[in-house]
């Protein structure tokens, strides 16, 4: 049986400081974010704006006493027109560029960065 949807439907990046994380991601990606209603005591969520029926997965920044930010076994790649542009905004907004834009053959280009909470994220573009 074939899957009827993309494998990833949602992602969460855990943060310690929601205001700082929201400012970082808005500045790097030049996109507004949407504060979501509280999902529980001591928990805050701020979603990346999404488009209904558009490709890609939606997701959010999450501050929760049950989860901690930082590098680990999962990396989310954000789609970009040119990943060098977003990577160029990372340092000035409190993050760190771990791997500047590099070619990945027929799959385009990628860059790897770390946000101010220590989360490692990927940037992907076809040019």
Backbone as JSON Lines, residues from 0, in Angstrom:
{"i":0,"aa":"X","n":[0.85,-1.18,0.0],"ca":[0.0,0.0,0.0],"c":[0.89,1.24,0.0]}
{"i":1,"aa":"X","n":[0.55,2.2,-0.84],"ca":[1.33,3.44,-0.95],"c":[0.79,4.51,0.0]}
{"i":2,"aa":"X","n":[1.7,5.29,0.59],"ca":[1.29,6.38,1.48],"c":[0.54,7.44,0.68]}
{"i":3,"aa":"X","n":[-0.44,8.07,1.3],"ca":[-1.25,9.09,0.66],"c":[-0.85,10.51,1.08]}
{"i":4,"aa":"X","n":[0.28,10.63,1.74],"ca":[0.72,11.93,2.23],"c":[2.24,11.93,2.38]}
{"i":5,"aa":"X","n":[2.81,13.1,2.59],"ca":[4.24,13.2,2.85],"c":[4.56,12.6,4.2]}
{"i":6,"aa":"X","n":[5.77,12.11,4.36],"ca":[6.16,11.44,5.6],"c":[6.14,12.38,6.81]}
{"i":7,"aa":"X","n":[6.48,13.64,6.62],"ca":[6.51,14.59,7.73],"c":[5.32,15.53,7.61]}
{"i":8,"aa":"X","n":[4.54,15.61,8.67],"ca":[3.37,16.48,8.67],"c":[3.51,17.66,9.63]}
{"i":9,"aa":"X","n":[4.48,17.61,10.53],"ca":[4.65,18.68,11.52],"c":[6.03,18.53,12.14]}
{"i":10,"aa":"X","n":[6.62,19.62,12.57],"ca":[7.89,19.54,13.3],"c":[7.86,20.55,14.43]}
{"i":11,"aa":"X","n":[8.67,20.3,15.45],"ca":[8.81,21.22,16.56],"c":[10.28,21.42,16.88]}
{"i":12,"aa":"X","n":[10.67,22.66,17.1],"ca":[12.01,23.01,17.56],"c":[11.86,23.53,18.98]}
{"i":13,"aa":"X","n":[12.54,22.89,19.91],"ca":[12.42,23.26,21.32],"c":[13.37,24.39,21.67]}
{"i":14,"aa":"X","n":[12.88,25.34,22.44],"ca":[13.63,26.55,22.77],"c":[13.54,26.85,24.26]}
{"i":15,"aa":"X","n":[14.51,27.62,24.75],"ca":[14.49,28.08,26.14],"c":[13.88,29.47,26.27]}
{"i":16,"aa":"X","n":[14.09,30.31,25.27],"ca":[13.65,31.71,25.29],"c":[12.8,31.96,24.05]}
{"i":17,"aa":"X","n":[11.48,31.95,24.21],"ca":[10.57,32.05,23.07],"c":[10.73,33.39,22.33]}
{"i":18,"aa":"X","n":[10.85,34.49,23.05],"ca":[10.98,35.8,22.4],"c":[12.25,35.85,21.54]}
{"i":19,"aa":"X","n":[13.36,35.37,22.08],"ca":[14.61,35.35,21.33],"c":[14.52,34.43,20.12]}
{"i":20,"aa":"X","n":[13.95,33.25,20.3],"ca":[13.83,32.28,19.2],"c":[12.92,32.82,18.1]}
{"i":21,"aa":"X","n":[11.81,33.4,18.49],"ca":[10.87,33.97,17.5],"c":[11.57,35.08,16.71]}
{"i":22,"aa":"X","n":[12.28,35.96,17.39],"ca":[12.98,37.05,16.7],"c":[14.04,36.5,15.75]}
{"i":23,"aa":"X","n":[14.78,35.48,16.17],"ca":[15.82,34.86,15.32],"c":[15.2,34.29,14.05]}
{"i":24,"aa":"X","n":[14.19,33.46,14.16],"ca":[13.6,32.81,12.99],"c":[12.88,33.8,12.07]}
{"i":25,"aa":"X","n":[12.23,34.81,12.64],"ca":[11.6,35.83,11.8],"c":[12.65,36.62,11.03]}
{"i":26,"aa":"X","n":[13.76,36.94,11.67],"ca":[14.82,37.72,11.02],"c":[15.53,36.91,9.94]}
{"i":27,"aa":"X","n":[15.85,35.66,10.24],"ca":[16.58,34.83,9.27],"c":[15.73,34.51,8.05]}
{"i":28,"aa":"X","n":[14.48,34.13,8.26],"ca":[13.63,33.71,7.15],"c":[12.71,34.8,6.61]}
{"i":29,"aa":"X","n":[12.72,35.97,7.25],"ca":[11.9,37.1,6.79],"c":[10.44,36.69,6.64]}
{"i":30,"aa":"X","n":[9.92,35.96,7.63],"ca":[8.54,35.49,7.64],"c":[7.94,35.75,9.01]}
{"i":31,"aa":"X","n":[6.67,36.14,9.02],"ca":[5.99,36.32,10.29],"c":[5.72,34.96,10.93]}
{"i":32,"aa":"X","n":[5.56,34.96,12.24],"ca":[5.24,33.74,12.97],"c":[3.95,33.98,13.73]}
{"i":33,"aa":"X","n":[3.24,32.91,14.03],"ca":[1.92,32.97,14.64],"c":[1.96,32.38,16.04]}
{"i":34,"aa":"X","n":[1.66,33.2,17.05],"ca":[1.58,32.68,18.42],"c":[0.35,31.78,18.51]}
{"i":35,"aa":"X","n":[0.54,30.55,18.99],"ca":[-0.56,29.6,19.13],"c":[-1.08,29.61,20.56]}
{"i":36,"aa":"X","n":[-2.35,29.24,20.75],"ca":[-2.88,29.16,22.11],"c":[-2.08,28.16,22.94]}
{"i":37,"aa":"X","n":[-2.01,28.41,24.24],"ca":[-1.28,27.51,25.14],"c":[-1.85,26.11,25.06]}
{"i":38,"aa":"X","n":[-0.98,25.12,24.94],"ca":[-1.41,23.73,24.84],"c":[-1.31,23.02,26.19]}
{"i":39,"aa":"X","n":[-0.87,23.72,27.19],"ca":[-0.73,23.14,28.51],"c":[-0.05,24.13,29.42]}
{"i":40,"aa":"X","n":[-0.02,23.81,30.68],"ca":[0.61,24.67,31.66],"c":[2.11,24.76,31.39]}
{"i":41,"aa":"X","n":[2.66,25.96,31.46],"ca":[4.09,26.19,31.27],"c":[4.57,25.85,29.86]}
{"i":42,"aa":"X","n":[3.69,25.87,28.87],"ca":[4.09,25.54,27.5],"c":[3.68,26.69,26.59]}
{"i":43,"aa":"X","n":[4.56,27.06,25.66],"ca":[4.27,28.1,24.69],"c":[4.63,27.59,23.3]}
{"i":44,"aa":"X","n":[3.83,27.98,22.3],"ca":[4.1,27.57,20.92],"c":[3.95,28.76,19.99]}
{"i":45,"aa":"X","n":[4.83,28.82,19.02],"ca":[4.81,29.87,18.01],"c":[5.05,29.2,16.67]}
{"i":46,"aa":"X","n":[4.07,29.23,15.77],"ca":[4.14,28.48,14.52],"c":[4.73,29.31,13.38]}
{"i":47,"aa":"X","n":[5.44,28.6,12.51],"ca":[5.85,29.18,11.24],"c":[4.57,29.28,10.41]}
{"i":48,"aa":"X","n":[4.33,30.43,9.79],"ca":[3.12,30.59,8.97],"c":[3.09,29.5,7.91]}
{"i":49,"aa":"X","n":[1.93,28.93,7.67],"ca":[1.8,27.88,6.67],"c":[0.75,28.24,5.64]}
{"i":50,"aa":"X","n":[0.83,27.6,4.51],"ca":[-0.16,27.76,3.44],"c":[-0.91,26.45,3.3]}
{"i":51,"aa":"X","n":[-2.23,26.5,3.39],"ca":[-3.02,25.28,3.22],"c":[-2.78,24.69,1.84]}
{"i":52,"aa":"X","n":[-2.65,23.4,1.77],"ca":[-2.49,22.64,0.54],"c":[-1.21,22.95,-0.23]}
{"i":53,"aa":"X","n":[-0.24,23.56,0.41],"ca":[1.06,23.82,-0.22],"c":[2.03,22.7,0.17]}
{"i":54,"aa":"X","n":[3.05,22.46,-0.65],"ca":[4.01,21.41,-0.29],"c":[4.83,21.79,0.94]}
{"i":55,"aa":"X","n":[5.36,20.79,1.6],"ca":[6.19,21.02,2.78],"c":[5.4,20.83,4.06]}
{"i":56,"aa":"X","n":[6.11,20.75,5.16],"ca":[5.49,20.52,6.47],"c":[5.43,21.82,7.26]}
{"i":57,"aa":"X","n":[4.41,21.93,8.06],"ca":[4.28,23.07,8.97],"c":[4.95,22.69,10.29]}
{"i":58,"aa":"X","n":[5.25,23.69,11.12],"ca":[5.88,23.4,12.39],"c":[5.9,24.6,13.29]}
{"i":59,"aa":"X","n":[6.5,24.43,14.46],"ca":[6.46,25.49,15.47],"c":[7.7,25.46,16.36]}
{"i":60,"aa":"X","n":[7.95,26.6,16.99],"ca":[8.88,26.7,18.1],"c":[8.08,26.33,19.34]}
{"i":61,"aa":"X","n":[8.68,25.59,20.26],"ca":[7.96,25.15,21.45],"c":[8.84,25.35,22.68]}
{"i":62,"aa":"X","n":[8.27,25.98,23.7],"ca":[8.93,26.09,25.0],"c":[8.13,25.2,25.94]}
{"i":63,"aa":"X","n":[8.78,24.16,26.43],"ca":[8.1,23.18,27.28],"c":[9.04,22.71,28.37]}
{"i":64,"aa":"X","n":[8.54,22.54,29.59],"ca":[9.39,22.03,30.65],"c":[9.75,20.55,30.44]}
{"i":65,"aa":"X","n":[9.1,19.89,29.5],"ca":[9.32,18.47,29.27],"c":[10.33,18.17,28.17]}
{"i":66,"aa":"X","n":[10.74,19.19,27.4],"ca":[11.67,18.98,26.28],"c":[12.75,20.06,26.34]}
{"i":67,"aa":"X","n":[13.95,19.71,25.91],"ca":[15.06,20.65,25.94],"c":[15.58,20.89,24.52]}
{"i":68,"aa":"X","n":[16.06,22.11,24.24],"ca":[16.64,22.39,22.93],"c":[18.06,21.84,22.84]}
{"i":69,"aa":"X","n":[18.6,21.88,21.65],"ca":[19.99,21.49,21.45],"c":[20.14,20.55,20.27]}
{"i":70,"aa":"X","n":[21.39,20.36,19.86],"ca":[21.68,19.45,18.76],"c":[21.39,18.03,19.16]}
{"i":71,"aa":"X","n":[20.99,17.25,18.19],"ca":[20.65,15.87,18.49],"c":[20.54,15.04,17.22]}
{"i":72,"aa":"X","n":[19.72,14.03,17.27],"ca":[19.62,13.08,16.18],"c":[18.69,13.46,15.06]}
{"i":73,"aa":"X","n":[18.03,14.6,15.11],"ca":[17.1,15.01,14.06],"c":[17.47,16.39,13.57]}
{"i":74,"aa":"X","n":[17.4,16.59,12.25],"ca":[17.65,17.93,11.7],"c":[16.53,18.26,10.72]}
{"i":75,"aa":"X","n":[15.95,19.43,10.9],"ca":[14.92,19.95,10.02],"c":[15.6,20.82,8.97]}
{"i":76,"aa":"X","n":[15.22,20.63,7.7],"ca":[15.73,21.47,6.62],"c":[14.63,22.43,6.19]}
{"i":77,"aa":"X","n":[14.93,23.71,6.18],"ca":[14.0,24.74,5.73],"c":[14.24,25.02,4.25]}
{"i":78,"aa":"X","n":[13.18,25.1,3.47],"ca":[13.28,25.41,2.04],"c":[13.51,26.9,1.85]}
{"i":79,"aa":"X","n":[14.44,27.24,0.96],"ca":[14.83,28.62,0.69],"c":[14.97,28.8,-0.82]}
{"i":80,"aa":"X","n":[14.87,30.02,-1.3],"ca":[15.15,30.3,-2.72],"c":[16.65,30.17,-2.97]}
{"i":81,"aa":"X","n":[17.47,30.72,-2.06],"ca":[18.93,30.62,-2.12],"c":[19.41,30.53,-0.68]}
{"i":82,"aa":"X","n":[19.81,29.36,-0.23],"ca":[20.13,29.15,1.18],"c":[21.27,30.04,1.69]}
{"i":83,"aa":"X","n":[22.08,30.59,0.8],"ca":[23.14,31.51,1.23],"c":[22.56,32.79,1.8]}
{"i":84,"aa":"X","n":[21.39,33.21,1.32],"ca":[20.75,34.44,1.81],"c":[20.36,34.28,3.28]}
{"i":85,"aa":"X","n":[19.64,33.2,3.6],"ca":[19.24,32.97,4.98],"c":[20.45,32.71,5.86]}
{"i":86,"aa":"X","n":[21.42,31.95,5.37],"ca":[22.64,31.7,6.15],"c":[23.36,33.01,6.46]}
{"i":87,"aa":"X","n":[23.26,33.97,5.55],"ca":[23.88,35.27,5.76],"c":[23.24,36.09,6.88]}
{"i":88,"aa":"X","n":[22.04,35.73,7.28],"ca":[21.35,36.45,8.36],"c":[21.53,35.79,9.73]}
{"i":89,"aa":"X","n":[22.12,34.62,9.76],"ca":[22.18,33.83,10.99],"c":[23.06,34.47,12.06]}
{"i":90,"aa":"X","n":[24.29,34.78,11.76],"ca":[25.23,35.31,12.75],"c":[24.76,36.62,13.34]}
{"i":91,"aa":"X","n":[24.27,37.52,12.49],"ca":[23.82,38.84,12.98],"c":[22.59,38.74,13.86]}
{"i":92,"aa":"X","n":[21.95,37.56,13.89],"ca":[20.76,37.36,14.72],"c":[21.0,36.38,15.87]}
{"i":93,"aa":"X","n":[22.27,36.18,16.21],"ca":[22.61,35.4,17.39],"c":[22.88,33.92,17.16]}
{"i":94,"aa":"X","n":[22.87,33.48,15.91],"ca":[23.15,32.08,15.6],"c":[24.58,31.89,15.11]}
{"i":95,"aa":"X","n":[24.86,30.7,14.59],"ca":[26.2,30.37,14.12],"c":[26.08,29.54,12.83]}
{"i":96,"aa":"X","n":[26.85,29.9,11.82],"ca":[26.9,29.12,10.58],"c":[27.91,28.0,10.79]}
{"i":97,"aa":"X","n":[27.44,26.77,10.74],"ca":[28.32,25.62,10.92],"c":[28.92,25.16,9.6]}
{"i":98,"aa":"X","n":[28.14,25.26,8.54],"ca":[28.6,24.86,7.21],"c":[27.95,25.8,6.2]}
{"i":99,"aa":"X","n":[28.74,26.7,5.6],"ca":[28.16,27.62,4.62],"c":[27.61,26.83,3.42]}
{"i":100,"aa":"X","n":[26.92,27.5,2.55],"ca":[26.29,26.89,1.38],"c":[27.26,25.95,0.66]}
{"i":101,"aa":"X","n":[26.8,24.73,0.39],"ca":[27.6,23.75,-0.33],"c":[26.69,22.98,-1.29]}
{"i":102,"aa":"X","n":[27.28,22.47,-2.37],"ca":[26.53,21.74,-3.39],"c":[26.21,20.33,-2.92]}
{"i":103,"aa":"X","n":[25.01,19.87,-3.25],"ca":[24.62,18.49,-2.97],"c":[24.16,17.81,-4.28]}
{"i":104,"aa":"X","n":[24.94,18.08,-5.32],"ca":[24.69,17.45,-6.62],"c":[23.36,17.87,-7.24]}
{"i":105,"aa":"X","n":[22.67,16.93,-7.81],"ca":[21.41,17.22,-8.51],"c":[20.31,17.7,-7.56]}
{"i":106,"aa":"X","n":[20.56,17.6,-6.25],"ca":[19.57,18.01,-5.26],"c":[19.71,19.46,-4.82]}
{"i":107,"aa":"X","n":[20.62,20.19,-5.44],"ca":[20.76,21.61,-5.16],"c":[21.87,21.94,-4.2]}
{"i":108,"aa":"X","n":[21.53,22.75,-3.17],"ca":[22.52,23.26,-2.23],"c":[21.95,23.21,-0.82]}
{"i":109,"aa":"X","n":[22.85,23.22,0.15],"ca":[22.44,23.23,1.55],"c":[23.43,24.05,2.37]}
{"i":110,"aa":"X","n":[22.99,24.46,3.53],"ca":[23.84,25.09,4.54],"c":[23.35,24.55,5.88]}
{"i":111,"aa":"X","n":[24.23,24.53,6.88],"ca":[23.86,24.04,8.2],"c":[24.2,25.14,9.2]}
{"i":112,"aa":"X","n":[23.21,25.47,10.05],"ca":[23.38,26.56,11.02],"c":[22.87,26.11,12.39]}
{"i":113,"aa":"X","n":[23.26,26.88,13.42],"ca":[22.78,26.62,14.78],"c":[22.07,27.87,15.26]}
{"i":114,"aa":"X","n":[20.88,27.69,15.83],"ca":[20.12,28.83,16.35],"c":[20.62,29.19,17.75]}
{"i":115,"aa":"X","n":[20.14,30.31,18.34],"ca":[20.64,30.74,19.65],"c":[20.36,29.75,20.79]}
{"i":116,"aa":"X","n":[19.4,28.81,20.59],"ca":[19.11,27.81,21.61],"c":[19.94,26.54,21.45]}
{"i":117,"aa":"X","n":[20.79,26.49,20.42],"ca":[21.64,25.33,20.21],"c":[21.07,24.3,19.24]}
{"i":118,"aa":"X","n":[19.89,24.58,18.66],"ca":[19.31,23.67,17.68],"c":[20.05,23.78,16.36]}
{"i":119,"aa":"X","n":[20.42,22.68,15.77],"ca":[21.05,22.67,14.46],"c":[19.96,22.46,13.43]}
{"i":120,"aa":"X","n":[19.91,23.36,12.44],"ca":[18.92,23.27,11.37],"c":[19.63,23.34,10.02]}
{"i":121,"aa":"X","n":[18.99,22.79,9.01],"ca":[19.51,22.84,7.67],"c":[18.75,23.84,6.83]}
{"i":122,"aa":"X","n":[19.41,24.4,5.83],"ca":[18.79,25.29,4.86],"c":[18.99,24.62,3.49]}
{"i":123,"aa":"X","n":[17.95,24.57,2.68],"ca":[18.05,23.9,1.38],"c":[17.5,24.8,0.28]}
{"i":124,"aa":"X","n":[18.19,24.79,-0.87],"ca":[17.7,25.51,-2.05],"c":[18.18,24.78,-3.29]}
{"i":125,"aa":"X","n":[17.53,25.05,-4.41],"ca":[17.93,24.46,-5.66],"c":[18.95,25.32,-6.39]}
{"i":126,"aa":"X","n":[19.14,26.55,-5.94],"ca":[20.18,27.41,-6.57],"c":[21.15,27.93,-5.55]}
